[in-house]
């Protein structure tokens, strides 16, 4: 918990840090959501893999 900002420069720093934190968090969430998730329906070998 941060104490109240004592000056406008302190307030700008808090706002900038919060904005950067929010943008980075949203970017990470989008990257995780876009990651391929293996399907449970795939019971056989993956495409390109030859099973002898």
Biopython code that builds the backbone (N, CA, C, O; Angstrom):
import numpy as np
from Bio.PDB.StructureBuilder import StructureBuilder

atoms = [
    (1, "UNK", "N", (0.843, -1.170, 0.000)),
    (1, "UNK", "CA", (0.000, 0.000, 0.000)),
    (1, "UNK", "C", (0.895, 1.242, 0.000)),
    (1, "UNK", "O", (1.815, 1.364, 0.809)),
    (2, "UNK", "N", (0.611, 2.135, -0.901)),
    (2, "UNK", "CA", (1.392, 3.363, -1.002)),
    (2, "UNK", "C", (0.717, 4.492, -0.245)),
    (2, "UNK", "O", (-0.507, 4.620, -0.253)),
    (3, "UNK", "N", (1.531, 5.309, 0.410)),
    (3, "UNK", "CA", (0.936, 6.494, 1.040)),
    (3, "UNK", "C", (0.508, 7.476, -0.047)),
    (3, "UNK", "O", (0.920, 7.334, -1.198)),
    (4, "UNK", "N", (-0.305, 8.461, 0.295)),
    (4, "UNK", "CA", (-0.722, 9.446, -0.703)),
    (4, "UNK", "C", (0.491, 10.157, -1.318)),
    (4, "UNK", "O", (1.489, 10.406, -0.641)),
    (5, "UNK", "N", (0.387, 10.472, -2.593)),
    (5, "UNK", "CA", (1.480, 11.165, -3.294)),
    (5, "UNK", "C", (1.661, 12.562, -2.699)),
    (5, "UNK", "O", (0.691, 13.272, -2.434)),
    (6, "UNK", "N", (2.893, 12.930, -2.501)),
    (6, "UNK", "CA", (3.187, 14.245, -1.905)),
    (6, "UNK", "C", (3.291, 15.345, -2.956)),
    (6, "UNK", "O", (3.171, 16.529, -2.641)),
    (7, "UNK", "N", (3.515, 14.943, -4.212)),
    (7, "UNK", "CA", (3.641, 15.950, -5.267)),
    (7, "UNK", "C", (3.044, 15.403, -6.563)),
    (7, "UNK", "O", (2.720, 14.220, -6.667)),
    (8, "UNK", "N", (2.905, 16.293, -7.547)),
    (8, "UNK", "CA", (2.382, 15.863, -8.854)),
    (8, "UNK", "C", (3.339, 14.894, -9.537)),
    (8, "UNK", "O", (2.897, 13.995, -10.252)),
    (9, "UNK", "N", (4.637, 15.063, -9.329)),
    (9, "UNK", "CA", (5.610, 14.138, -9.925)),
    (9, "UNK", "C", (5.433, 12.727, -9.362)),
    (9, "UNK", "O", (5.513, 11.741, -10.096)),
    (10, "UNK", "N", (5.192, 12.642, -8.054)),
    (10, "UNK", "CA", (4.936, 11.334, -7.448)),
    (10, "UNK", "C", (3.666, 10.717, -8.027)),
    (10, "UNK", "O", (3.623, 9.516, -8.294)),
    (11, "UNK", "N", (2.643, 11.526, -8.220)),
    (11, "UNK", "CA", (1.381, 11.026, -8.762)),
    (11, "UNK", "C", (1.562, 10.554, -10.195)),
    (11, "UNK", "O", (1.023, 9.514, -10.575)),
    (12, "UNK", "N", (2.315, 11.302, -10.999)),
    (12, "UNK", "CA", (2.582, 10.878, -12.379)),
    (12, "UNK", "C", (3.324, 9.542, -12.406)),
    (12, "UNK", "O", (3.044, 8.678, -13.237)),
    (13, "UNK", "N", (4.274, 9.388, -11.485)),
    (13, "UNK", "CA", (5.024, 8.133, -11.412)),
    (13, "UNK", "C", (4.098, 6.969, -11.081)),
    (13, "UNK", "O", (4.206, 5.901, -11.683)),
    (14, "UNK", "N", (3.197, 7.164, -10.139)),
    (14, "UNK", "CA", (2.252, 6.114, -9.758)),
    (14, "UNK", "C", (1.349, 5.762, -10.944)),
    (14, "UNK", "O", (1.126, 4.586, -11.230)),
    (15, "UNK", "N", (0.839, 6.773, -11.624)),
    (15, "UNK", "CA", (-0.051, 6.534, -12.773)),
    (15, "UNK", "C", (0.699, 5.826, -13.894)),
    (15, "UNK", "O", (0.172, 4.891, -14.497)),
    (16, "UNK", "N", (1.927, 6.263, -14.177)),
    (16, "UNK", "CA", (2.721, 5.623, -15.227)),
    (16, "UNK", "C", (3.011, 4.168, -14.882)),
    (16, "UNK", "O", (2.862, 3.292, -15.734)),
    (17, "UNK", "N", (3.421, 3.901, -13.653)),
    (17, "UNK", "CA", (3.707, 2.530, -13.246)),
    (17, "UNK", "C", (2.457, 1.662, -13.318)),
    (17, "UNK", "O", (2.531, 0.508, -13.740)),
    (18, "UNK", "N", (1.331, 2.193, -12.919)),
    (18, "UNK", "CA", (0.080, 1.431, -12.982)),
    (18, "UNK", "C", (-0.307, 1.134, -14.426)),
    (18, "UNK", "O", (-0.779, 0.040, -14.735)),
    (19, "UNK", "N", (-0.108, 2.104, -15.302)),
    (19, "UNK", "CA", (-0.438, 1.909, -16.715)),
    (19, "UNK", "C", (0.464, 0.852, -17.342)),
    (19, "UNK", "O", (-0.013, -0.037, -18.049)),
    (20, "UNK", "N", (1.753, 0.947, -17.087)),
    (20, "UNK", "CA", (2.696, -0.034, -17.629)),
    (20, "UNK", "C", (2.365, -1.423, -17.083)),
    (20, "UNK", "O", (2.376, -2.398, -17.835)),
    (21, "UNK", "N", (2.075, -1.524, -15.808)),
    (21, "UNK", "CA", (1.725, -2.802, -15.202)),
    (21, "UNK", "C", (0.469, -3.389, -15.843)),
    (21, "UNK", "O", (0.411, -4.590, -16.108)),
    (22, "UNK", "N", (-0.524, -2.556, -16.089)),
    (22, "UNK", "CA", (-1.757, -3.036, -16.717)),
    (22, "UNK", "C", (-1.539, -3.511, -18.138)),
    (22, "UNK", "O", (-2.078, -4.542, -18.541)),
    (23, "UNK", "N", (-0.749, -2.765, -18.906)),
    (23, "UNK", "CA", (-0.481, -3.154, -20.301)),
    (23, "UNK", "C", (0.303, -4.459, -20.352)),
    (23, "UNK", "O", (-0.016, -5.340, -21.150)),
    (24, "UNK", "N", (1.321, -4.593, -19.512)),
    (24, "UNK", "CA", (2.103, -5.826, -19.496)),
    (24, "UNK", "C", (1.269, -7.016, -19.032)),
    (24, "UNK", "O", (1.423, -8.117, -19.560)),
    (25, "UNK", "N", (0.401, -6.814, -18.065)),
    (25, "UNK", "CA", (-0.471, -7.895, -17.594)),
    (25, "UNK", "C", (-1.439, -8.335, -18.688)),
    (25, "UNK", "O", (-1.663, -9.531, -18.876)),
    (26, "UNK", "N", (-2.010, -7.375, -19.406)),
    (26, "UNK", "CA", (-2.929, -7.714, -20.492)),
    (26, "UNK", "C", (-2.196, -8.437, -21.621)),
    (26, "UNK", "O", (-2.731, -9.382, -22.201)),
    (27, "UNK", "N", (-0.980, -8.001, -21.935)),
    (27, "UNK", "CA", (-0.197, -8.663, -22.975)),
    (27, "UNK", "C", (0.117, -10.101, -22.580)),
    (27, "UNK", "O", (-0.005, -11.007, -23.404)),
    (28, "UNK", "N", (0.513, -10.318, -21.350)),
    (28, "UNK", "CA", (0.801, -11.670, -20.881)),
    (28, "UNK", "C", (-0.454, -12.534, -20.924)),
    (28, "UNK", "O", (-0.387, -13.697, -21.321)),
    (29, "UNK", "N", (-1.588, -11.986, -20.524)),
    (29, "UNK", "CA", (-2.839, -12.746, -20.557)),
    (29, "UNK", "C", (-3.197, -13.142, -21.985)),
    (29, "UNK", "O", (-3.652, -14.261, -22.219)),
    (30, "UNK", "N", (-2.996, -12.238, -22.940)),
    (30, "UNK", "CA", (-3.283, -12.570, -24.340)),
    (30, "UNK", "C", (-2.330, -13.630, -24.865)),
    (30, "UNK", "O", (-2.743, -14.512, -25.618)),
    (31, "UNK", "N", (-1.061, -13.560, -24.479)),
    (31, "UNK", "CA", (-0.103, -14.576, -24.920)),
    (31, "UNK", "C", (-0.442, -15.945, -24.348)),
    (31, "UNK", "O", (-0.323, -16.956, -25.040)),
    (32, "UNK", "N", (-0.860, -15.981, -23.095)),
    (32, "UNK", "CA", (-1.230, -17.252, -22.480)),
    (32, "UNK", "C", (-2.502, -17.793, -23.109)),
    (32, "UNK", "O", (-2.604, -18.995, -23.354)),
    (33, "UNK", "N", (-3.477, -16.924, -23.377)),
    (33, "UNK", "CA", (-4.741, -17.363, -23.970)),
    (33, "UNK", "C", (-4.541, -17.856, -25.395)),
    (33, "UNK", "O", (-5.307, -18.694, -25.871)),
    (34, "UNK", "N", (-3.517, -17.346, -26.086)),
    (34, "UNK", "CA", (-3.268, -17.721, -27.475)),
    (34, "UNK", "C", (-2.399, -18.965, -27.585)),
    (34, "UNK", "O", (-2.231, -19.496, -28.683)),
    (35, "UNK", "N", (-1.844, -19.442, -26.478)),
    (35, "UNK", "CA", (-0.972, -20.617, -26.509)),
    (35, "UNK", "C", (-1.777, -21.853, -26.911)),
    (35, "UNK", "O", (-2.916, -22.027, -26.478)),
    (36, "UNK", "N", (-1.183, -22.702, -27.734)),
    (36, "UNK", "CA", (-1.906, -23.914, -28.149)),
    (36, "UNK", "C", (-2.113, -24.864, -26.971)),
    (36, "UNK", "O", (-1.203, -25.108, -26.179)),
    (37, "UNK", "N", (-3.309, -25.380, -26.879)),
    (37, "UNK", "CA", (-3.645, -26.328, -25.828)),
    (37, "UNK", "C", (-3.934, -27.663, -26.493)),
    (37, "UNK", "O", (-4.803, -27.744, -27.361)),
    (38, "UNK", "N", (-3.220, -28.712, -26.100)),
    (38, "UNK", "CA", (-3.478, -30.011, -26.727)),
    (38, "UNK", "C", (-4.908, -30.485, -26.440)),
    (38, "UNK", "O", (-5.407, -30.365, -25.321)),
    (39, "UNK", "N", (-5.533, -31.011, -27.454)),
    (39, "UNK", "CA", (-6.903, -31.483, -27.312)),
    (39, "UNK", "C", (-6.917, -32.873, -26.697)),
    (39, "UNK", "O", (-6.022, -33.681, -26.944)),
    (40, "UNK", "N", (-7.929, -33.141, -25.903)),
    (40, "UNK", "CA", (-8.052, -34.482, -25.325)),
    (40, "UNK", "C", (-8.522, -35.498, -26.360)),
    (40, "UNK", "O", (-8.376, -36.703, -26.157)),
    (41, "UNK", "N", (-9.087, -35.020, -27.469)),
    (41, "UNK", "CA", (-9.560, -35.932, -28.507)),
    (41, "UNK", "C", (-8.410, -36.554, -29.287)),
    (41, "UNK", "O", (-8.596, -37.579, -29.942)),
    (42, "UNK", "N", (-7.248, -35.963, -29.229)),
    (42, "UNK", "CA", (-6.106, -36.505, -29.954)),
    (42, "UNK", "C", (-5.572, -37.718, -29.201)),
    (42, "UNK", "O", (-4.793, -37.581, -28.258)),
    (43, "UNK", "N", (-5.995, -38.900, -29.625)),
    (43, "UNK", "CA", (-5.527, -40.086, -28.937)),
    (43, "UNK", "C", (-4.392, -40.761, -29.700)),
    (43, "UNK", "O", (-3.616, -41.519, -29.119)),
    (44, "UNK", "N", (-4.295, -40.488, -31.000)),
    (44, "UNK", "CA", (-3.261, -41.106, -31.816)),
    (44, "UNK", "C", (-2.002, -40.277, -31.836)),
    (44, "UNK", "O", (-1.912, -39.237, -31.184)),
    (45, "UNK", "N", (-1.011, -40.757, -32.605)),
    (45, "UNK", "CA", (0.230, -39.988, -32.714)),
    (45, "UNK", "C", (0.000, -38.661, -33.421)),
    (45, "UNK", "O", (-0.923, -38.523, -34.224)),
    (46, "UNK", "N", (0.827, -37.714, -33.123)),
    (46, "UNK", "CA", (0.693, -36.410, -33.754)),
    (46, "UNK", "C", (1.089, -36.498, -35.215)),
    (46, "UNK", "O", (1.841, -37.379, -35.632)),
    (47, "UNK", "N", (0.561, -35.563, -35.972)),
    (47, "UNK", "CA", (0.844, -35.522, -37.387)),
    (47, "UNK", "C", (2.346, -35.323, -37.605)),
    (47, "UNK", "O", (2.969, -34.491, -36.944)),
    (48, "UNK", "N", (2.919, -36.083, -38.526)),
    (48, "UNK", "CA", (4.334, -35.988, -38.803)),
    (48, "UNK", "C", (5.159, -36.969, -37.982)),
    (48, "UNK", "O", (6.364, -37.095, -38.200)),
    (49, "UNK", "N", (4.532, -37.663, -37.046)),
    (49, "UNK", "CA", (5.235, -38.647, -36.229)),
    (49, "UNK", "C", (4.838, -40.028, -36.707)),
    (49, "UNK", "O", (3.654, -40.367, -36.733)),
    (50, "UNK", "N", (5.815, -40.818, -37.081)),
    (50, "UNK", "CA", (5.523, -42.162, -37.588)),
    (50, "UNK", "C", (5.750, -43.190, -36.481)),
    (50, "UNK", "O", (6.830, -43.265, -35.895)),
    (51, "UNK", "N", (4.745, -43.953, -36.216)),
    (51, "UNK", "CA", (4.821, -44.990, -35.184)),
    (51, "UNK", "C", (5.039, -46.336, -35.868)),
    (51, "UNK", "O", (4.235, -46.746, -36.705)),
    (52, "UNK", "N", (6.128, -47.026, -35.514)),
    (52, "UNK", "CA", (6.442, -48.323, -36.146)),
    (52, "UNK", "C", (6.012, -49.446, -35.262)),
    (52, "UNK", "O", (6.188, -50.612, -35.614)),
]
sb = StructureBuilder()
sb.init_structure("model")
sb.init_model(0)
sb.init_chain("A")
sb.init_seg("    ")
for serial, (resi, resn, name, xyz) in enumerate(atoms, 1):
    if name == "N":
        sb.init_residue(resn, " ", resi, " ")
    sb.init_atom(name, np.array(xyz, "f"), 0.0, 1.0, " ", f" {name:<3s}", serial, name[0])
structure = sb.get_structure()
